[in-house]
Amino acid sequence: MTSTWHLTVILVLGLAPRTIAQVHVPGSDAIPPPKSPLESELRQDIGCLCGTCAHEPLTTCTCGTADAMRHDLSAAVAANRGRDEVIQALTLVYGGQHFLRAPLNSGIGRLAWGLPYACGLVGIGLIGLATKRWTRHVSLDEPIAVTPEELRRIDDELLELE
């Protein structure tokens, strides 16, 4: 049984497809310079989608995926498009805005920016209200009004206890 187990592990590990890590060389001269100020700005705002570089900006990522993304970006900018049109074109190419390092400040992106702050303010308000309720004390300096009937009942109960 043990040798079968070892053989299975060896076969699975030996025949498993191997992934080759992409080499990231910060500051490498392999990154071509941007052709325009817009391309330079967008390279900082767009993150690599390779999955091994923690969404590093295209200005520093040196993997093959970043090269392809820089090529797509250069082509979109070369088509004399503005910033919004380039982002829209790349959204169509990549199937969403996940290539951006921060959500856009419009539409659902504005909600993505504002919702955490709103939740924090509501939470702080709820904590303040709960604290105010928990720390509310009854003043013992004021006399408690007791009716003669209540006094008689209290006296009767005290007599029963004796």
URHUBEL-V661596 format. One record per residue. D_CENTER is the distance of its C-alpha to the mean C-alpha in Angstrom with 2 decimals. Layout:
BEGIN
d_center
D_CENTER
D_CENTER
END
This chain:
BEGIN
d_center
47.02
45.43
46.54
45.16
41.77
41.87
43.02
40.22
37.55
39.27
39.52
35.91
34.64
37.32
36.88
33.08
31.76
30.74
27.76
28.43
25.73
25.33
26.65
24.61
26.93
25.41
27.86
29.85
32.24
31.33
28.89
31.04
30.91
29.46
32.21
31.10
29.06
26.82
26.17
25.48
22.92
21.16
21.22
19.03
16.54
16.48
14.98
17.04
16.48
18.78
16.31
18.14
17.15
13.39
13.04
15.71
17.18
20.40
22.37
22.18
21.49
24.92
24.41
26.17
23.16
22.43
26.16
26.11
23.15
25.06
28.12
26.46
25.21
28.74
30.35
28.32
29.07
32.69
33.15
33.24
30.11
28.13
24.47
23.47
25.83
24.54
20.93
22.42
24.58
21.87
19.81
22.98
23.45
20.05
19.62
16.55
14.34
12.09
14.32
13.17
11.15
9.97
10.55
14.17
15.48
17.44
17.52
14.38
12.43
14.03
12.90
9.18
10.08
12.56
11.47
9.66
12.83
15.11
14.01
14.57
17.92
19.01
18.32
20.33
23.03
23.34
23.66
26.29
28.21
28.24
29.45
32.12
33.38
33.49
35.41
37.94
41.39
44.73
47.35
50.32
52.55
53.36
56.15
55.39
57.71
59.55
62.18
65.61
64.93
61.78
63.85
66.55
64.06
62.53
66.09
66.97
63.94
64.78
68.38
67.28
65.25
68.36
END
